[in-house]
Amino acid sequence: MLVGLYGGTFDPVHLGHTHAALQVREALGLDEVRMVLAARPGHRNAPAGNTEHRWHMRCIACEPQEGWQAEDMELRGAGTAYSSAT
């Protein structure tokens, strides 16, 4: 199974995010795309939207897409979220 991770603050999630994920999934033949919410990014200021709101938006965006999953691994951790740790 080929799985792609697509991370970001998604503040807010928009069509640009979903379009990019669809294109990469198709181009690479991925079976699944996991959208990872960067809860506390270390490379920029804190997101404007609160984490819970951004998480719910992310879940709603994944619902209509077969093979998409909203991934909460960075929400479960404490402290700053770094892609290398994910």
CORMOJO-V515613 format. One record per residue. N is the residue number from 1. RES is the residue in three letters. SS is DSSP state (a for helix, b for strand, c for the rest). Layout:
# CORMOJO-V515613
N_RES_SS / N_RES_SS
This chain:
# CORMOJO-V515613
1_MET_c / 2_LEU_c / 3_VAL_b / 4_GLY_b / 5_LEU_b / 6_TYR_b / 7_GLY_b / 8_GLY_b / 9_THR_c / 10_PHE_c / 11_ASP_c / 12_PRO_c / 13_VAL_c / 14_HIS_c / 15_LEU_a / 16_GLY_a / 17_HIS_a / 18_THR_a / 19_HIS_a / 20_ALA_a / 21_ALA_a / 22_LEU_a / 23_GLN_a / 24_VAL_a / 25_ARG_a / 26_GLU_a / 27_ALA_a / 28_LEU_a / 29_GLY_c / 30_LEU_c / 31_ASP_c / 32_GLU_b / 33_VAL_b / 34_ARG_b / 35_MET_b / 36_VAL_b / 37_LEU_b / 38_ALA_c / 39_ALA_c / 40_ARG_c / 41_PRO_b / 42_GLY_c / 43_HIS_c / 44_ARG_c / 45_ASN_c / 46_ALA_c / 47_PRO_c / 48_ALA_c / 49_GLY_c / 50_ASN_c / 51_THR_a / 52_GLU_a / 53_HIS_a / 54_ARG_a / 55_TRP_a / 56_HIS_a / 57_MET_a / 58_ARG_a / 59_CYS_a / 60_ILE_a / 61_ALA_a / 62_CYS_a / 63_GLU_a / 64_PRO_c / 65_GLN_c / 66_GLU_c / 67_GLY_c / 68_TRP_b / 69_GLN_b / 70_ALA_b / 71_GLU_b / 72_ASP_c / 73_MET_a / 74_GLU_a / 75_LEU_a / 76_ARG_a / 77_GLY_c / 78_ALA_c / 79_GLY_c / 80_THR_c / 81_ALA_b / 82_TYR_c / 83_SER_c / 84_SER_c / 85_ALA_c / 86_THR_c
